[in-house]
Amino acid sequence: MRHFLALDLKDDPALIAEYEAYHRNIWPEVRAHLDSHGVTAMEIHRIGTRMVMLMETDDARYDAQAMALATRTDPKIRQWEELMWKFQAPTPWTPEGEKWTAMQQIFCL
């Protein structure tokens, strides 16, 4: 299944450059976390400060709630997420306490 999510970055060119540098070489623990939760592919695209993530998952293994729980409880993944929050900001439409927010599909061919 494909999931499209949106997130903003803080409007600071130095922070954006640092964020992108981290994503050119994500931590092995982050890659393992994604793999173990059924994420088969992931792309993040940016225009200005707005980012869109395409996440493809294996539905036989992917469980959003289990992945979210592991994200909150695994010390290394929590460390990554806390570091990333230095650069990130929720979109105006992101529910309180959330980071990435699901995008609504409006057209598909």
C-alpha positions as CSV (number, residue, x, y, z in Angstrom):
1,M,0.0,0.0,0.0
2,R,1.1,3.6,-0.6
3,H,0.9,6.2,2.0
4,F,1.4,9.9,1.3
5,L,2.2,12.2,4.3
6,A,3.1,15.8,4.7
7,L,5.3,17.7,7.1
8,D,7.0,21.1,7.2
9,L,10.6,22.1,7.9
10,K,11.5,25.1,9.9
11,D,12.2,28.0,7.6
12,D,16.0,28.1,8.1
13,P,18.3,27.3,5.2
14,A,21.1,26.0,7.5
15,L,18.7,23.7,9.3
16,I,17.2,22.4,6.0
17,A,20.7,21.6,4.7
18,E,21.5,19.7,7.9
19,Y,18.2,17.8,7.7
20,E,18.9,16.8,4.2
21,A,22.4,15.7,5.1
22,Y,21.0,13.4,7.8
23,H,18.7,11.8,5.2
24,R,21.4,11.2,2.7
25,N,22.8,8.7,5.2
26,I,20.1,7.6,7.7
27,W,21.2,5.7,10.7
28,P,21.2,1.9,10.3
29,E,18.8,1.5,13.2
30,V,16.3,3.7,11.4
31,R,16.6,1.6,8.2
32,A,16.2,-1.6,10.3
33,H,13.1,-0.1,12.1
34,L,11.4,0.7,8.8
35,D,12.3,-2.7,7.3
36,S,11.1,-4.6,10.4
37,H,7.7,-2.8,10.3
38,G,7.0,-3.6,6.6
39,V,8.1,-0.4,5.0
40,T,9.3,-1.5,1.6
41,A,10.2,1.9,0.1
42,M,10.2,5.5,1.2
43,E,10.8,8.8,-0.6
44,I,10.7,12.3,0.8
45,H,10.3,15.3,-1.6
46,R,10.5,18.9,-0.6
47,I,9.5,22.3,-2.1
48,G,10.4,25.2,0.1
49,T,9.7,24.1,3.6
50,R,6.9,21.6,2.7
51,M,7.8,17.9,2.5
52,V,5.8,15.0,1.2
53,M,6.7,11.5,2.0
54,L,5.6,8.5,-0.1
55,M,5.8,5.3,2.0
56,E,5.1,1.9,0.5
57,T,4.3,-0.9,2.8
58,D,3.8,-4.6,2.8
59,D,0.3,-5.0,4.1
60,A,1.0,-8.4,5.5
61,R,3.6,-6.9,7.9
62,Y,2.7,-3.2,8.2
63,D,0.8,-2.1,11.3
64,A,0.8,1.7,11.8
65,Q,0.0,1.4,15.5
66,A,2.7,-1.2,16.2
67,M,5.2,1.0,14.3
68,A,4.2,4.1,16.2
69,L,4.5,2.2,19.5
70,A,8.0,1.0,18.5
71,T,8.9,4.5,17.5
72,R,8.0,5.8,21.0
73,T,9.7,2.9,22.9
74,D,12.9,2.1,21.0
75,P,15.6,4.4,22.5
76,K,17.6,4.8,19.2
77,I,14.5,5.6,17.1
78,R,13.3,8.0,19.8
79,Q,16.7,9.7,19.6
80,W,16.4,10.0,15.8
81,E,12.9,11.4,16.1
82,E,13.9,13.9,18.7
83,L,16.9,15.0,16.6
84,M,14.6,15.4,13.5
85,W,12.2,17.5,15.5
86,K,14.9,20.1,15.7
87,F,14.3,20.7,11.9
88,Q,10.6,19.8,11.6
89,A,7.4,21.6,12.2
90,P,3.8,20.3,11.8
91,T,1.7,21.6,8.9
92,P,-1.2,23.9,9.8
93,W,-3.5,20.8,9.2
94,T,-1.5,18.4,11.4
95,P,-3.5,17.2,14.5
96,E,-2.0,18.3,17.8
97,G,0.7,16.0,19.0
98,E,1.3,14.5,15.6
99,K,4.2,15.0,13.2
100,W,3.5,13.7,9.7
101,T,-0.1,14.0,8.6
102,A,-1.8,11.8,6.0
103,M,-2.7,13.5,2.7
104,Q,-6.1,13.1,1.1
105,Q,-6.1,11.6,-2.4
106,I,-8.0,13.8,-4.8
107,F,-7.2,12.2,-8.1
108,C,-5.8,9.0,-9.4
109,L,-5.4,7.7,-13.0
